[in-house]
């Protein structure tokens, strides 16, 4: 695999774009941050399962951020774990979230 495409390069880049730390991202998906650290330092790649969890999290958070017209703070792992769990349990998709936020902002104009 090309170095530029490895998890140790792609995941930190995605996380920087979102403004989420590796520690918080790992806490949200339930893996030790030390595993990501070993990956980003080139010592050991993530397991396919751990990599998939982190890539999925980045994808979900990027979609949520794209649906909201202001920057979100992804600094609280417990809060974002609860939000994502609630969205899954209640079957709230990102478009429904975007529509609700749009309705709130358009109602104030």
Long-range contacts (C-beta under 8 A, 24 or more apart in sequence): 6-45, 7-39, 7-45, 7-46, 7-51, 7-54, 7-55, 8-39, 8-40, 8-41, 8-42, 8-45, 10-55, 11-36, 11-39, 11-40, 11-46, 11-51, 11-54, 11-55, 11-58, 12-40, 14-55, 14-58, 14-62, 15-58, 17-62, 18-58, 18-61, 18-62, 18-65, 18-74, 19-71, 19-73, 19-74, 20-58, 20-61, 20-74, 20-75, 21-75, 23-77, 24-74, 24-75, 24-76, 24-77, 24-80, 25-54, 25-57, 25-58, 26-54, 27-77, 27-78, 27-81, 28-57, 28-77, 28-80, 28-81, 28-84, 29-53, 29-54, 29-56, 29-57, 57-84, 60-84, 63-94, 64-94, 64-97, 66-94, 67-94, 67-95, 67-97, 67-98, 67-101, 68-97, 68-98, 68-101, 69-101, 69-105
